[in-house]
């Protein structure tokens, strides 16, 4: 039950992830790679969400 609650918190709230926990113990090169991937994913999400938002606004107005 506690494990299910923990998984729910990790998925639903995004308080932390497994990568956030183990990242300080990884080699520097791997840490940098994870940071770059994280930034690229964030930019990708912003672009995708902006396109969806623009399409919805065009339909509304």
Phi, psi and omega in degrees: 000314179296322179296318178298318178297319179297315178298321179296317178297318181295315182286312189283312185268338183055044179292316178204166177230170179300322179298319179299327182284316186268348184305317181298340183264000181271160175300152184304316181301320180290323177298316180297318178300316179297321179295318179297315179299319180297317180294317180298317178297321179296315178297318179299316179296321178297315180296314181297315180295324179294319178297315179297317180298316180298318179297317179295318180294324177296323179290323183288317183258000000 
